[in-house]
Amino acid sequence: MHVTRNAATELDDTFRKLADIELPGQITSRLPDGAVHQGFALKTSAPPAESLNAVLEPTHGLLVVLDQITDPHNVGAILRSCAAFGVRAVICQDRKSPPFFGALCKTAVGTAETIPQVQVTNIADTLIALQEAGRHVIGLAGEAEARLGDEIAAHAGPGLVLVLGAEGSGLRPRVAEHCSSLARIPMGPKAESLNVSNAAAIALYEASRFDPRINPKPE
């Protein structure tokens, strides 16, 4: 634990005895790129990755799959929305994904550690496995004919999987091919697309409307 002298005054005696008092610049030099501090830094291990088998079955809950989304701010914002809307886990590739620190964690505002992450080698093969387990996989694609709200309503439930692609390129062809269905977010003519984290928030809100944990029916 590394703290500035001012920050140390905010700690109780137990933690103050464990802390190393340092100058702000010394603490900054210990942090990974993109990380910031407010006079306090604590070294921890990254949360352990979840296994795919632990979230495979439809009864395990809503899943989000990120297809090579590499911007840490976008991923952090998506994790924050996942925490807000009761997502069971986020699946991403073990490469071409941002590191779990710095800008990602800052943007997630404390929620990144609460959402289990599953790292896989091949996204398309993972979608096949999820469908074989009985899940319905919806890929978000601007060119799709189906409307997202309609598609979610038709397949709502804990077995739903939402797949998001990188901004600009969207879902890769093989990933889109192995979705159960594709759907678009209806938009007016002045914008062609949304930031992927905004699209994720809209999709998760739509899914949460059918989740009794998030949106309980009035008695």
For each residue, the residues with C-beta under 8 A, 3 or more apart:
1: 15 18 19 20 40 41 42 43
2: 19 20 22 26 27 30 40 41 42
3: 7 8 11 19 20 21 22 27 39 40 41
4: 7 8 21 22 23 24 27 39 40
5: 8 9 21
6: 9 39
7: 3 4 10 11 38 39 40
8: 3 4 5 11 16 19 21
9: 5 6
10: 7
11: 3 7 8 15 16 19
12: 15 16
13: 16 17
14: 17 18
15: 1 11 12 18 19
16: 8 11 12 13 19
17: 13 14
18: 1 14 15
19: 1 2 3 8 11 15 16
20: 1 2 3
21: 3 4 5 8
22: 2 3 4 26 27
23: 4 26 27
24: 4 27 28 37 39
25: 28 29
26: 2 22 23 29 30
27: 2 3 4 22 23 24 30 31 37 39 40 41
28: 24 25 31 37
29: 25 26
30: 2 26 27 41 43
31: 27 28 35 36 37 41 102
32: 35 99 101 102
33: 102
34: 72 101 102 103 106
35: 31 32 101 102 103 105 106
36: 31 106
37: 24 27 28 31 40 41
38: 7
39: 3 4 6 7 24 27
40: 1 2 3 4 7 27 37
41: 1 2 3 27 30 31 37
42: 1 2
43: 1 30
44:
45:
46: 100 101
47: 100 113 116 117
48:
49: 116 117 118 119
50: 54 55 89 116 117 118
51: 54 55 118
52: 55 56 91 118 120 126 129
53: 56
54: 50 51 60 89 116 118
55: 50 51 52 60 61 63 88 89 91 116 118
56: 52 53 60 129 130 133
57: 60 133 134 159
58: 133 134 135 157 158 159
59: 158 159
60: 54 55 56 57 63 88 89 158
61: 55 86 87 88 89 158
62: 85 86 87 88 158 160 161 162 204 207 211
63: 55 60 87 88 89 90 91 130 135 160 161 162
64: 78 82 87 89 90 91 161 162 163 164 200 204
65: 90 91 92 123 126 127 137 161 162 163 164
66: 69 75 78 90 91 92 93 97 164
67: 93 123 163 164 165 166 171 172 175
68: 93 96 97 123 165 166 172
69: 66 74 75 78 92 97 164 165 166 167 196
70: 75 96 97 98 166
71: 74 75 98 167
72: 34 75 76 98 99 102 103 104 107
73: 76 77 103 104 107 197
74: 69 71 77 78 167 195 196 197
75: 66 69 70 71 72 78 79 92 97 98 104 107
76: 72 73 79 80 103 104 105 106 107 108 109 112
77: 73 74 80 81 107 108 197 200 201
78: 64 66 69 74 75 81 82 90 164 196 197 200
79: 75 76 82 83 90 104 108 111 112 115
80: 76 77 83 84 107 108 109 111 112
81: 77 78 84 85 197 200 201 204
82: 64 78 79 85 87 90 111 115 200 204
83: 79 80 87 108 111 114 115
84: 80 81 111 204
85: 62 81 82 204 205 207 208 211 214
86: 61 62 208 211 213 214
87: 61 62 63 64 82 83 90 115 204
88: 55 60 61 62 63 116 158
89: 50 54 55 60 61 63 64 115 116 117 118
90: 63 64 65 66 78 79 82 87 115 116 117 118
91: 52 55 63 64 65 66 117 118 119 120 123 126
92: 65 66 69 75 97 117 118 119 120
93: 66 67 68 96 97 119 120 121 122 123
94: 97 119 120 121
95:
96: 68 70 93
97: 66 68 69 70 75 92 93 94 119
98: 70 71 72 75 103 104
99: 32 72 102 104
100: 46 47 104 105 112 117
101: 32 34 35 46 104 105
102: 31 32 33 34 35 72 99 105 106
103: 34 35 72 73 76 98 106 107
104: 72 73 75 76 79 98 99 100 101 107 108 112
105: 35 76 100 101 102 108 112 113
106: 34 35 36 76 102 103 109
107: 72 73 75 76 77 80 103 104
108: 76 77 79 80 83 104 105 111 112
109: 76 80 106
110: 113 114
111: 79 80 82 83 84 108 114 115
112: 76 79 80 100 104 105 108 115
113: 47 105 110
114: 83 110 111
115: 79 82 83 87 89 90 111 112
116: 47 49 50 54 55 88 89 90
117: 47 49 50 89 90 91 92 100
118: 49 50 51 52 54 55 89 90 91 92
119: 49 91 92 93 94 97
120: 52 91 92 93 94 123 125 126
121: 93 94 125
122: 93 125 126
123: 65 67 68 91 93 120 126 127 163 172 175
124: 127 128 172 174 175 177 178
125: 120 121 122 128 129
126: 52 65 91 120 122 123 129 130
127: 65 123 124 130 131 137 161 163 175 178 179
128: 124 125 131 132 178
129: 52 56 125 126 132 133
130: 56 63 126 127 133 135 137 161
131: 127 128 134 135 136 137 178 180
132: 128 129
133: 56 57 58 129 130
134: 57 58 131 159
135: 58 63 130 131 159 160 161
136: 131 155 159 160 161 180 181
137: 65 127 130 131 161 163 178 179 180 181
138: 148 151 152 155 160 161 162 163 179 180 181 182 183
139: 144 163 165 171 175 176 179 181 182 183
140: 144 148 162 163 164 165 171 182 183 184 185 199 203
141: 144 165 170 171 176 182 183 184
142: 170 184 185 192 193
143: 182 184
144: 139 140 141 182 183 184
145: 184
146: 150 151 181 182 183 184
147: 150 151 183 184 185 186
148: 138 140 151 152 183 184 185 186 202 203 206
149: 152 153 206
150: 146 147 153 154 183
151: 138 146 147 148 154 155 181 183
152: 138 148 149 155 156 160 183 203 206 207 210
153: 149 150 156 210
154: 150 151
155: 136 138 151 152 159 160 180 181
156: 152 153 160 207 209 210
157: 58 160 210
158: 58 59 60 61 62 88 211
159: 57 58 59 134 135 136 155
160: 62 63 135 136 138 152 155 156 157 207
161: 62 63 64 65 127 130 135 136 137 138
162: 62 63 64 65 138 140 200 203 204 207
163: 64 65 67 123 127 137 138 139 140 171 175 179
164: 64 65 66 67 69 78 140 171 196 199 200 203
165: 67 68 69 139 140 141 169 170 171 172 175 176 196
166: 67 68 69 70 169 170 196
167: 69 71 74 193 195 196
168:
169: 165 166 172
170: 141 142 165 166 176
171: 67 139 140 141 163 164 165 175 176 179 182
172: 67 68 123 124 165 169 175 176
173: 176 177
174: 124 177 178
175: 67 123 124 127 139 163 165 171 172 178 179
176: 139 141 165 170 171 172 173 179 182
177: 124 173 174
178: 124 127 128 131 137 174 175
179: 127 137 138 139 163 171 175 176 182
180: 131 136 137 138 155
181: 136 137 138 139 146 151 155
182: 138 139 140 141 143 144 146 171 176 179
183: 138 139 140 141 144 146 147 148 150 151 152
184: 140 141 142 143 144 145 146 147 148
185: 140 142 147 148 194 199 202 203
186: 147 148
187: 191 192 193 194
188: 191
189:
190:
191: 187 188 194
192: 142 187
193: 142 167 187 199
194: 185 187 191 198 199 202
195: 74 167 198 199
196: 69 74 78 164 165 166 167 199 200
197: 73 74 77 78 81 200 201
198: 194 195 201 202
199: 140 164 185 193 194 195 196 202 203
200: 64 77 78 81 82 162 164 196 197 203 204
201: 77 81 197 198 204 205
202: 148 185 194 198 199 205 206
203: 140 148 152 162 164 185 199 200 206 207
204: 62 64 81 82 84 85 87 162 200 201 207 208
205: 85 201 202 208 209
206: 148 149 152 202 203 209
207: 62 85 152 156 160 162 203 204 210 211
208: 85 86 204 205 211 214 215
209: 156 205 206 215
210: 152 153 156 157 207 215
211: 62 85 86 158 207 208 214 215
212: 215 216 217
213: 86 216
214: 85 86 208 211
215: 208 209 210 211 212
216: 212 213
217: 212
218:
219:
